[in-house]
Structures are given as C-alpha cells and as structure tokens.
C-alpha cells in the first residue's frame, strides 16, 4: 500500500558535543521517507527552493520514494539550525528560516490521490487538513505529528484536523499541553475524544509508548554506546512505524506493536551519525538484525 | 534461599499533590522486605528507636520476615520528610533526622550468618562492608544501592565495598556521577571494572535497564492512571528483584530478566498509595496478574 507524507524537506545546521555540520539535508519528510521506503512506496509532498540540487535529490533516488509532489519554488529551502547541550537532552534553536516554506500550499499530483496511508507531518494544521481533503475517498490510516507551536497558536484548527486522524504521535510535554492533563493514560482518554484511537508518546532516549483504546504497548530506545545526533529521530520513528503498517497493508494489534519496534529500530540508526547520513545507508539486513536485538532487549519468561 | 537486607526502618512525612501524611512507616529496608517476602524469607538488619511500636512491628508479622537483626536503641527512629512537586518528578527533602541511625553499627545475629543473598541498602559504604564481613563464607549474590551523598563524600570507601558486589542498583545520575561518563553503556563498563558484573539503572517512570556483561534487558514502568506517592518505589523494586532471585535460588540470564519484571511489578503497587500502605496489602494473586500485564505491555512478534 502506498504511503503519503507531507512535511518539510529542508537543510539543517547541527551542533552536538560530537561535532558540527553547517548545512545538511534534513526535514521531517526526508527522515520519514528514507525510513518508510524500506517497507512501502512513499510519496512526498513538500516544497524546496532553488538551492535543492540534483545531489540532494540523489539521496532519495534508487528507493521507493516518489518526488512528484515535491514542488520547486523560487528562493531558498527551509533552513533550521540548532545546538544540543552536552548531555543532548536539551536543544537550542539558533535559526529558523522558513523561506519557501512560508507560503507552502500543498497540492497533490493526480498520481497521489489514491494514497491509502497518510502521514501529516508537523506543519500548520490547516495545511494538514487541506492535504487530507485532496485524497480521494477515505484513507485506511491517518497519522499526525504536531508541536507546542501549533497546540498553542492554532488550537481550534488542530482540533478540527484531529477529528480525521487515527494515530497521533507526539511527546510527553505535547500530550500534557494538548490535554491539560498530567497523567499520560488519562491524557490519552482526552485525545480519544478528539478523534484518534491511538496515541504514541515519543520519549527520546526512553523509547515510546502506544496507548490504544484496547491495549498498551511500550518499546525502549535501543541503548547505544554513542548517540551522535538526535535530530530526526522522531520523524524516522514515524517513518518506520507508518512504513511498516503500509507495507503489511493491515492495521491490527499485532502489526501496530511490530510497527512500534521497527520505528525504534530505524530511529536507532539515525542517531548514530549527523543528519540522514546513517539512515541513508542502512540496509534491510541491518534493520532485521537490530530488530532481533530489540527482541533480546525486551524478552522475558514469567 | 534466605535473603538479608541492611538498611533503614524509619518514619516518613510525605506530601504529594494527592495528599499528605505526617508520619508513616517507611525506610528502604521496610519496602525491600515487604516486597521480597512474597518470594523468599527475608532477614532485616536495622536499628529503630523506642517510638517503634508493636503496631509498626505488626506490619512485618505474618510474613516471611525475620526481625531478629532489628536492634532497638534508646531515642527516636530515623525520620525523613519530603515534598513532591506537582508533576512528581522532583522531590524536596524537608527533614532528615538520623536519630538512632546516626550511631548505627550493624551486628548480625548468629541466625543470619549463613545468608546467601545479601542486599546492602543505601547506607554508609563502611557499614555495608561491615555487614558483608560478618557473613560466613562467600554469599551467592550481593546487591548494593547507594546515592550521590556516598559517591561524593566516601568515594574511596564505596569503591572498596563495590569490589565485593555483584549487582549495583542506582539511577541515571548516580551512574554518571560514579563513573564521570555520560553514556550509560560506557559507564557500565567502568562499573564492571569496579567489581559488579551487573548494573541496574533505575529510571522511575521510565522503568529500569539492566546492563550485564553479556546482555542487556529493559523493562518499562507499569503505566498507571494515578501515581499517588513515588516514595519507596526504588527500594520496592530492589526487594522484588532480589526476592525473586533468592526464591528461585538460581542466578542466570533468565532469572535475572524475570527478576527485573517482578521488581517493576512490586514497585507499581507501592506508588498507588502513601508509604507502604498498598505494598503491605498486595497479594500473590495480584502480583501474578500484573506480571501478565507486563508481558502484554512489552510483547511483539517481528
């Protein structure tokens, strides 16, 4: 089943205790698509500027990634720069230049309209809804990511969009902010009333937890001897998660649990190097091997 | 196999967003013994004051808990009071009155000397070592808990004691402080050089991770709709963990993994009410039922 993602394709400047890059390919849709394409064909909806070169495009080529919906606009691509603290638990944004992203109005190519699995990346909820409206018929599964900026600034719009969403992927703080409820299980119940039937709480180095109406599932982050750069880990997780489900073509308790594991597996590769460097090189064999390590990491007999 | 624990039997004053108790039975050894006694006979080494009444003693009675090593001294029992922040992630200590604990010099009754499983609760590392020295022969398994106060103030003593320890149970910050290494896997390697072959990192609401020389195991905290009072959760975890191993009488990869789960199961009950209130009432049937929920919470098929 093909999977559509709308979100940023951007350039990032990243500084971590392990080094610094001034400009590298990034953006939520980039991480998402690279991760998801291991499992299912991915269609990207995004906008880039005239600084997006053939070399950048080449990162997506030779994979099941469709760039027909990546609009090219005059001007520069979205640029973000940030610096991580010594322990990498805090991140300071140094620059956010929206550039061509400021006037982004996603238009789906005709070839995208039959998409069955949809992921609405972290952008203006009005634009997220506009993408959904263009889809022909009712999609099989809609996932959505958002952040404090939209929860605060466009709350009513976000709630309108959430009515059409099956799976919400946010972090602890965003969950609490959206629901005004500190306890995450009770917060999930508030979110179920807004539309989604599933809440995935991303917890960085502590993994992720899925609160579904009928069950709970927890997956740890893979313990690594070196976390080089956490940028894109959450977007990679979402890509591995949605890609796995689209690849299976079935959404049930078993596939949802496995999808959580594959999301964590992919994210564990992303953080091993700067930007998409490691993710762009990971092989299906490496993914399978690390998924087996997740089994070992969590299995026990009573 | 019988299990010995040395640590505090105390009274606590606790304030959480859910309420306040001025004085309730607490102390690491109390939580530990109540949890462990579901699996194996427990021998407590501690000191109490003349304010420790028959009613307090009754909490331990009717269980496999031996109080022969609980010395009664003139004066008041150790008293601690603390207040949790609104989100319960921070705790402010309001009072620490060592009282009879200030001159505690643990003396093991003869009936304790053949103990095979030993847990050295969070006290002065010199006293921890003195307990170990009194044990006849080499014990099967020695666990140790400590804290920033001892890591800073009595580092050399602590390192001397660690030479005789198999399993160290501390939190993220303590691991980093003890090893001057931020990454937890690399920190574990430093700790293996100090003596222990196993490091258990307790992460509160994020569960716990075991780093063994030969394998890794991660267990989540059980998601609860209400965490009433986190006091004693770590001590309860240690009790469930060591109790399970002593009960099995075998320490191998499989029992270590299961012990982590039972530690988390017991801790999840402790936090449901103030102090030992819930822990003192939990039944073996409830423990088994919740352990099955942990299986559901973490199981997946690739």
Interface residues (C-beta under 8 A of the other chain):
Chain A: X86 X87 X182 X183 X184 X185 X186 X203 X206 X207 X209 X211 X215 X216 X217 X218 X219 X220 X223 X224 X225 X226 X227 X254 X257 X258 X260 X261 X288 X291 X292 X295 X296 X297 X298 X299 X300 X301 X302
Chain B: X86 X87 X182 X183 X184 X185 X186 X203 X206 X207 X209 X211 X215 X216 X217 X218 X219 X220 X223 X224 X225 X226 X227 X254 X257 X258 X260 X261 X288 X291 X292 X295 X296 X297 X298 X299 X300 X301 X302
